[in-house]
Every structure is written in C-alpha cells, then in structure tokens.
Amino acid sequence: MRTSALLIVMFMAAYIVHGQSDLESKLISAKVYTQGAELKRSATLDLKKGKNEFKLSKLSANLDPKTIQVSGEDITILSVRHEKDFIETNTPEKVEKLLEQKQSLMDKIEVLDMKIFILQKEAELLSKNMKVIGNEGTNGEEYQKALEYFSNKFEVNTNKSFDLKLEVRNLQKQVNEIDKQVSSYNVEEDEPTSNIFLVINADKAMKREVKISYAVSEAGWFPAYDIRATTVNNPLSLTYKARVFQNTGIDWKDIKLTLSSGNLEVSGTAPELSPFYLGRSNQVRYRYSAQGQISGRVVGSDDGLPLPQVSVFVKGSTTGTPTDSDGYYSMQVPNGHNSLVFRFLGYVTQEIPIKNQSVIDVALVPDATSLGEVVVTGVAAATPEKKLTFSVARINMNDDYVYSGNAGTALRGKVAGVRVRSARDSENETIQIRGASQLRAPKRENKPLPINHINYQTTFVYEIEHPYDIPSTGQPEVVDIQTLDVEANYIYSTSPKAKENAYLVAEIPEWEKLKLLDGESNLYFEESFVGKSIIDTNIGKDTLDISLGKDEGIVVSRKRLKEFEKQKFFSNKKRDERKFEITIVNTKATNININVYDQIPVVPNRNFRVIPEDLAEAKVDKETGLLAWNIQLNPGEKRVIQFSYSVEYPKHMDLDID
C-alpha cells in the first residue's frame, strides 16, 4: 500500500512539473477596424527552467488562428496551437444577467402554478363533498349551513386562484419582455469558446509577461456625424462619432480602444488587369448608380421572423447601420455605390444590388455550417471550408474583375524555435486632438478626452485614451471621436427640375486633412434638427460639399412656358422649342448666395441637334448639358430666369425633349 501511494504521489508531482498549466490572461486593448478587430491580451508566466506548457482558455470562438502572435522577453516559443472548445462555453454578461432574471421569474411562475393546481384540487374535493351531502338528503338548517360553508369556500378559492393567475400573467409578461431584449442582441446562449496552447522554453526559472494578439471577424465600427451650423457667418461644428460593435462572444471590459480606418476583411493585394476582349458576353455589364435613402426589413428565411442587429453596409464604403428590434433599417447611400451587404452571425452573408430601389427587403438564409463551428464568410457567400479565415472575395472599383486575398498572412504567429523579444512600436508622428466620449464609462466624468490621431502609410487610427466596456451584443456603442470647428463657405443650391427646394450647402476646403470616412450625418441648423445627409469622401474635388438640408425661407418654382414655344417642320426633320421659367424668392432677413442648376439635352448622335436659343448667360457644361447660374439676392428680392432651347430631329420620331 505504501509503495502504491508513493507511486501516485510521484506521478502527481511529475504531472505538476511537466503538465499543462492554465494561464490567466487579461484583455487589454482592441484595435477595431471598419470590419474586424485585433485584440491584445496580457498574461504573466511563472516559468521553470526548460519546457513549459500553458493553456489560455475562454477566448473568442471566431478568432483567426493564422493571426495569433505571442511576444515576450528572454523566452523561446516552441509552438502555438489553437483549438475550438464546445464544452467550456460562454454567455455575454449582459445576456447572462437577463437569463438569470428570466430563470428567477420562471421559478416564481412554477411555484404559483403549483398553488393554482392545489386550489383546483380543493375545488374538485369541495364539489364532491357537496354531492355527498345532497345524496344523503340533508336538509333544513344543517343543509343551509353546509351550503353557506361550501359557497364561502368556493368564493375564497376562486378569488385566490384569480389573483394567482393574474400574478402569473404579470410574471409571464416580464419573461416575454426579457426574451425580446435577449433576441434584440445578436448573440446565442452558451456560445463556444476557443483555447490557445503555448509551449515555451526558458533558460532559467523566472516570471515573464507576454502579450498575445489575434484577429477576430465579428467586430467593427462605422462613422457617423453630427453637423451643426448656427448661422452662415460662423464656422461649422462637426462631431465625428464611431458606432462600435462586437459579437465575439466575449465582453470587452475596461480595455484601451483604438479605431482604424482599415478593413481586415479586404485583400491587401494590388489588383491586376486581365485582357479586355470585345464581343464576349461576359464583358457586357450594366451598372446602376444609387444615391439617396434606402430602407427595408431583414428577416430569417426559415421562420420569417425579424432579425435585429443585422449589420447593413454599403459595399465599397464605410457607411453602415444595424437593423432595429423589428428588423427594420434605413440609411443614406453615397453616389456611385451599387449594392448593400447584409451580415448576421449564424446566417449566410448576402450582397444585394440596389438597382435604383428605395426599399430592399432581405430574407437571410441560416448558415448550416455555423451549427458546429463559427464560419467567417466573405461579402458574397459563405466559405465552404469549415475553418476560420479572413479570405474574402473583393471586387475592384469598376466591378469588372474579382480578386481574393488573405489578410492573415500579415499577422502570422511566431515560428517554432525562434527567440522572441518585446517589440517596439514604430515611430509615428502624433497629433493631439481634443474630443469627448459617450462610450460606456459610468465611473468616469464626461470630460473632453485627448485623442491620438496617428497617420500610417495606408490607414489612420484614432486612439482613445481612457478604457471602455464594449459588451458582446452586436449593438453599436456610440463614442464621440472629436468635435471640430471647421471653416466653411456657405452657399445655397437648387435644382428645381428635380425638386423645387433650396438647400444650404457648406463647402469645406482642404477637407482631406480632417481624415473623414463615408458615413451618415445628422444635420442641425439654427439649433433645429433639419434631417439626415451623407458625407461622401469619394468626390475627387478640393472642396467637400455637405448639404445642411432645405431652407423653407427660399421659395423656388419652375414652369414650362408652352404659350411661347414654337414648332417648325423641314423636308425630313422637325424642330421643337422648349422654354422654361425659374423663379427664386428670398423671404429671409439676410442676403443669400445661391447656385441655380438646370439642363439642356445632350446630343446622342448626328440625327439630333440641340440649338441653344437663350440660356440667360448660364455657364454651360457642353459634355453634360448642365446649366449653372450664381445669383445674389437681397432680403425680399425676387429673381426670374427664363431660358429656351430647340431640338432638331427626324420628322418620323416622337421625342421627349423636356
């Protein structure tokens, strides 16, 4: 017996010396890209001389193994291994608290149901006793007393049962509200986790701190703006916001937050052009160019129920928005972008062409591969392989050629046997900018925060100084990056052929210095909300035009003067004249400067000819037919513009020349 016990003790000692140790790590920072994020953890190693094995557990299930990096001083990393863990699951804290609250309510309902059941049995027993008394022929005073007794008991029983059922109904209502709240989060209960196994060699026994970093896909941010103008004589106030979301399955608590304009899911490989063969059917493409408000609803194709917190992005831009609790979304689409991307955990990502639509409803298909493992998909379809990857299909700017790449190659883990020391950050020029944050920090005062704005070769980042919490719910958390006073030139603009309204436009020179991305903006003018607009940075101009909404103080009208038009006929052609009148009235108390736009037709071929009759001294773009007038109006002043043109075309044709 003593020998056996000694062998057991020696075996346990050997396991402790040579076995695997669980390693506690802390999430210290997150560098969030427009799609994807790079997380950094810190852990302290208690190393012995020789080989050491460690296990980091309860990490995000959708981390990309190819991006794992480990760094530390005076250690040699022999191997880094990653595996999924479906036994050690995790539920985000916010959801877990709601589920605990739900379970408490369900327990109360169960107790109440038992009480109702007992009352029902008592009622049955009372009913049987009444029948017995009646069958025995009891009458007179005893029968009246018995009848009164049973009547009182039935009344008390019924009242108690009613009160209990009412209480159950109220508790069930609270349970339903919790279910709705949980379903509004893009999460699942008991999500799988993952583990990282490290084998490290040390020259001596020591304690060392290591940094572990890796990339995850279910995270990102998209820009939003608040634009305020008090008067046309003051600078423009521009508040740059970030709507940060993550659904990695692990809550980010008290972490340093960095926002990057880069995208982990976009290939970094420069595209190459293939031969362009004329006459092939696959070269015929019709491109739509969308701009304006797009709205719709996203549901699941399996049950038709609305999907909340679906990420809806404009392909090729940083503009995006989540769906609400009923699956609805609404967003502005920049000019020149032709499709929307719908992403939701557990469903196949879909890309939908806009095709000049204003309403796009989508039914997302459940991703069968996500039942066993989390699959990271590209922008068009799910990857067939059951592995985590950031490899995605990417369409270049003209949508003619498709390329693929893998961002993970830039973030590979260390090679076994290589001695790793702590890396130093590259030297970058840092500019201090003041801003204020609204991201969750309940214990901190809401003071302006210093933000590091760092320019890199291909991207730029905003480093937020104070740490924050980002729960794993898929819901965007809003943070103010910075608020700037921007010098702008204010001018009114109207295109009455499209809409008889005047819009105030702020022209921002040298706008590229502001480091803006495409995004929706809330517009405020003279301390009133005037609507939504969009910042489109793909303009290729020296000035950025930001529409501040329509101004009801400027009255604009356009009408066709049919009574003054002429029509002439020739041997094989006819000439039709069109004459229009534009009226602008300034009812404001200040002077205004307004650009007025209209157009004349553009000649498609030699069978047509456009003859400008009287264009009222407009500036004419011969390629597009655009007419432009710049007008100064005093308070109460009215200006009338009349212009006319003729179109000559074959007599046998009916042509709309308006």
C-alpha positions, 0 to 999 in steps of 0.5 A: 500500500505504501509503495502504491501511494508513493507511486501516485504521489510521484506521478502527481508531482511529475504531472505538476512539473511537466503538465499543462498549466492554465494561464490567466490572461487579461484583455487589454486593448482592441484595435477595431477596424471598419470590419474586424478587430485585433485584440491584445491580451496580457498574461504573466508566466511563472516559468521553470527552467526548460519546457513549459506548457500553458493553456489560455482558455475562454477566448473568442470562438471566431478568432483567426488562428493564422493571426495569433502572435505571442511576444515576450522577453528572454523566452523561446516559443516552441509552438502555438496551437489553437483549438475550438472548445464546445464544452467550456462555453460562454454567455455575454454578461449582459445576456447572462444577467437577463437569463438569470432574471428570466430563470428567477421569474420562471421559478416564481411562475412554477411555484404559483402554478403549483398553488393554482393546481392545489386550489383546483384540487380543493375545488374538485374535493369541495364539489364532491363533498357537496354531492355527498351531502345532497345524496344523503338528503340533508336538509333544513338548517344543517343543509343551509349551513353546509351550503353557506360553508361550501359557497364561502369556500368556493368564493375564497378559492376562486378569488385566490386562484384569480389573483394567482393567475393574474400574478402569473400573467404579470410574471409571464409578461416580464419573461416575454419582455426579457426574451425580446431584449435577449433576441434584440442582441445578436448573440446565442446562449452558451456560445463556444469558446476557443483555447490557445496552447503555448509551449515555451522554453526558458533558460532559467526559472523566472516570471515573464509577461507576454502579450498575445494578439489575434484577429477576430471577424465579428467586430467593427465600427462605422462613422457617423456625424453630427453637423451643426451650423448656427448661422452662415457667418460662423464656422461649422461644428462637426462631431465625428462619432464611431458606432462600435460593435462586437459579437465575439462572444466575449465582453470587452471590459475596461480595455484601451480602444483604438479605431482604424480606418482599415478593413481586415476583411479586404485583400491587401493585394494590388489588383491586376488587369486581365485582357479586355476582349470585345464581343464576349458576353461576359464583358457586357455589364450594366451598372446602376448608380444609387444615391439617396435613402434606402430602407427595408426589413431583414428577416430569417428565411426559415421562420420569417421572423425579424432579425435585429442587429443585422449589420447593413453596409454599403459595399465599397464604403464605410457607411453602415447601420444595424437593423432595429428590434423589428428588423427594420433599417434605413440609411443614406447611400453615397453616389456611385455605390451599387449594392448593400451587404447584409451580415448576421452571425449564424446566417449566410452573408448576402450582397444585394444590388440596389438597382435604383430601389428605395426599399430592399427587403432581405430574407437571410438564409441560416448558415448550416455550417455555423451549427458546429463551428463559427464560419467567417464568410466573405461579402458574397457567400459563405466559405465552404471550408469549415475553418476560420479565415479572413479570405474574402472575395473583393471586387475592384472599383469598376466591378469588372474583375474579382480578386481574393486575398488573405489578410492573415498572412500579415499577422502570422504567429511566431515560428517554432524555435525562434527567440522572441523579444518585446517589440517596439512600436514604430515611430509615428508622428502624433497629433493631439486632438481634443474630443469627448466620449459617450462610450460606456464609462459610468465611473468616469466624468464626461470630460473632453478626452485627448485623442491620438490621431496617428497617420500610417502609410495606408490607414489612420487610427484614432486612439482613445485614451481612457478604457471602455466596456464594449459588451458582446451584443452586436449593438453599436456603442456610440463614442464621440471621436472629436468635435471640430470647428471647421471653416466653411463657405456657405452657399445655397443650391437648387435644382428645381427640375428635380425638386423645387427646394433650396438647400444650404450647402457648406463647402469645406476646403482642404477637407482631406486633412480632417481624415473623414470616412463615408458615413451618415450625418445628422444635420442641425441648423439654427439649433433645429434638427433639419434631417439626415445627409451623407458625407461622401469622401469619394468626390475627387474635388478640393472642396467637400460639399455637405448639404445642411438640408432645405431652407423653407425661407427660399421659395423656388418654382419652375414652369414650362412656358408652352404659350411661347414655344414654337414648332417648325417642320423641314423636308425630313426633320422637325424642330421643337422649342422648349422654354422654361421659367425659374423663379427664386424668392428670398423671404429671409432677413439676410442676403443669400448666395445661391447656385441655380442648376438646370439642363439642356439635352445632350446630343446622342448622335448626328440625327439630333441637334440641340440649338441653344436659343437663350440660356440667360448667360448660364455657364454651360457644361457642353459634355453634360448639358448642365446649366449653372447660374450664381445669383445674389439676392437681397432680403425680399428680392425676387429673381426670374430666369427664363431660358429656351432651347430647340431640338432638331430631329427626324420628322418620323420620331416622337421625342421627349425633349423636356 
